[in-house]
């Protein structure tokens, strides 16, 4: 039986090599208490010469995770995923002792035709899959539509979210991220918009690519704000200093939370005005449900005015999530 997780629980997802010496401190929640999810990587973050060491370390880590969770049942632990190098490695890992102590696999470089093999790898476990869209096919709407149909036709509940691999997609174009520009200002704008339209329209959530310019926090804030308004449910990070910026962006304006509650009220009018905008439960129900989910995980921030009747917030007709 699958673990009951909301994709919004992912928040800022930190990747690290599986052999990182202090990995257990992150998993135990002592190193970064605010961290919501992390990925132990055996792919790009690990040299091929260290793969055997990585697999051995992982098996010990899986057992240790079970021990620390048993010692502190009421403590918050980040969601933990493993990124294998390929499907064959995933099948091997799925047989390891303690595999049930993590939450799933991040599947790298998923192309049309791959999904059934990843489902097969986790079939006898309670693990989620997070396929990563990071190959040249991610620029092809036909290929992505075919891949989406594969997700729909084979264990769609296994897919917690789809990860968009921004750096690999930039590499396909022979480019690298630069400071002062968000993804939405560059050549990936089409791809990420298309992926959102193709995948999310059929119920598959996506997480946003990493912002790799660690010292440019101003642009990171602009980008993650756009991520949230575009419907992404989380964002990959590469440095602990990015956690608060990313996760605070998922907090909900109080006026939006109040609007969402009114939209979901069983006695709500078919159309009504709130916060300076039209609310229509028939079309805004999905938005409202997502706002409640975000608020339950990240909380709220005060709105610009205390008089909600005069507010114009990110209310349903203009919001994309």
Residue pairs with C-beta under 8 A, 6 or more apart in sequence:
1 126
2 126
2 128
2 157
2 158
3 103
3 126
3 128
5 79
5 103
5 128
5 160
6 293
6 297
7 160
7 161
7 205
7 207
7 233
7 234
8 233
8 234
8 250
8 290
8 293
8 294
8 297
8 298
9 36
9 37
9 79
9 297
10 36
10 37
10 79
10 160
10 161
10 207
10 233
10 234
11 35
11 36
11 37
11 234
11 235
11 243
11 246
11 247
11 250
11 297
11 298
12 35
12 36
12 37
12 234
12 235
12 236
12 237
12 242
12 243
12 246
12 247
13 36
13 37
13 38
13 39
13 81
13 207
13 234
13 235
13 236
13 237
14 26
14 32
14 35
14 37
14 38
14 39
14 237
14 238
14 240
14 243
15 38
15 39
15 41
15 45
15 83
15 236
15 238
16 23
16 26
16 38
16 39
16 40
16 41
16 45
17 40
17 41
17 45
17 46
17 54
18 40
18 41
18 42
18 46
18 54
18 57
18 58
18 61
18 82
19 46
19 50
19 53
19 54
19 57
22 31
23 40
23 61
24 61
24 64
24 68
25 31
26 32
26 35
26 38
26 78
27 38
27 61
27 65
27 68
27 77
27 78
27 80
28 68
28 77
29 35
29 75
29 76
29 77
29 78
32 78
32 240
32 243
33 76
34 243
34 244
34 247
35 78
35 240
35 243
36 78
36 79
36 234
36 247
37 78
37 79
37 80
37 81
37 234
38 78
38 79
38 80
38 81
39 80
39 81
39 82
39 83
39 106
40 58
40 61
40 80
40 81
40 82
40 83
41 82
41 83
41 106
42 51
42 54
42 55
42 58
42 82
42 83
42 84
42 85
42 89
43 83
43 84
43 85
43 108
44 108
46 54
51 85
55 89
55 92
55 93
58 82
58 93
58 96
59 96
59 97
59 98
62 96
62 97
62 98
62 99
62 101
62 102
63 97
63 98
63 101
65 80
65 98
65 101
65 102
66 98
66 100
66 101
68 77
69 77
69 101
79 103
80 101
80 102
80 103
81 102
81 103
81 104
81 105
81 106
81 128
81 130
82 93
82 102
82 104
82 105
82 106
83 105
83 106
83 107
83 108
84 90
84 93
84 105
84 107
84 108
85 108
86 108
87 107
87 114
87 117
87 118
87 121
90 105
90 107
90 118
90 121
90 122
91 120
91 121
93 99
93 105
94 121
94 122
94 124
94 125
94 127
99 125
99 127
100 125
100 126
102 127
103 127
103 128
103 160
104 122
104 127
104 128
104 129
104 130
104 160
105 118
105 121
105 122
105 127
105 128
105 129
105 130
106 130
106 132
106 163
107 114
107 118
107 129
107 130
107 131
107 132
108 132
108 134
108 165
109 132
109 134
109 135
109 165
109 168
110 118
110 131
110 132
110 133
110 135
110 147
111 135
111 137
111 143
111 147
112 137
112 143
112 146
112 147
112 150
113 150
114 131
115 131
115 147
115 150
115 151
115 154
116 150
116 154
118 129
118 131
119 129
119 154
119 155
119 158
122 128
122 129
122 158
127 158
128 158
128 159
128 160
129 158
129 159
129 160
130 159
130 160
130 161
130 162
130 163
130 207
131 151
131 159
131 162
131 163
132 162
132 163
132 164
132 165
133 144
133 147
133 162
133 163
133 164
133 165
133 195
134 163
134 164
134 165
134 166
134 167
134 168
134 169
135 168
135 172
136 172
137 143
137 144
137 147
138 144
138 164
138 169
138 191
138 195
139 169
139 172
139 190
139 191
141 194
141 198
144 194
144 195
144 198
144 199
145 198
148 198
148 199
148 202
148 204
151 159
151 202
151 204
152 202
156 203
156 204
159 204
160 205
161 204
161 205
161 206
161 207
161 233
161 234
162 195
162 199
162 204
162 205
162 206
162 207
163 206
163 207
163 236
164 192
164 195
164 206
164 207
164 208
164 209
165 209
166 177
166 183
166 188
166 208
166 209
166 210
166 236
167 176
167 177
167 209
167 210
167 212
169 188
169 191
169 209
170 176
170 177
170 187
170 188
173 187
175 186
175 187
177 211
177 212
177 213
178 213
179 213
179 215
179 216
179 219
180 216
180 219
181 219
182 211
182 219
182 222
182 223
182 226
183 189
183 192
183 208
183 209
183 211
183 223
184 192
184 223
184 226
188 209
192 208
192 209
192 230
193 230
195 206
196 206
196 230
196 231
196 232
199 206
200 206
200 231
205 231
205 232
205 233
206 231
206 232
206 233
207 232
207 233
207 234
207 235
207 236
208 223
208 224
208 227
208 230
208 232
208 234
208 235
208 236
209 235
209 236
210 235
210 236
210 237
210 238
211 219
211 220
211 223
211 224
211 235
211 237
211 242
212 238
213 219
213 220
214 238
214 239
214 241
214 242
217 241
217 242
217 245
220 242
220 245
220 246
221 245
221 249
224 235
224 245
224 246
224 249
225 249
227 235
227 249
228 249
228 250
228 321
229 314
229 319
229 320
229 321
230 320
230 321
231 320
231 321
232 321
233 321
234 246
235 246
237 243
237 246
247 298
248 298
248 301
250 294
250 297
250 298
251 294
251 295
251 298
251 299
251 300
251 301
252 291
252 294
252 295
252 298
252 299
252 300
252 301
253 300
253 301
253 303
253 313
253 314
254 300
254 301
254 302
254 303
254 308
255 275
255 303
255 308
255 311
255 313
255 315
256 275
256 291
256 303
256 313
256 314
256 315
256 319
257 291
257 292
257 295
257 300
258 274
258 275
258 308
259 274
259 275
259 279
259 288
259 291
259 313
259 315
259 316
260 287
260 288
260 289
260 291
260 292
260 295
261 288
261 292
262 268
262 272
262 274
262 279
263 279
263 281
263 284
263 285
263 287
263 288
263 316
264 281
264 285
264 288
264 289
264 292
268 279
268 281
270 280
270 281
270 282
271 278
271 279
271 280
272 278
272 279
273 279
274 308
274 309
274 315
275 308
275 309
275 311
275 312
275 313
275 315
276 310
276 311
276 312
276 313
276 315
277 312
277 315
277 316
277 317
277 318
278 317
279 315
279 316
280 316
281 288
283 316
284 316
284 317
287 316
287 319
287 321
288 316
290 321
294 321
303 311
303 313
304 311
304 313
305 311
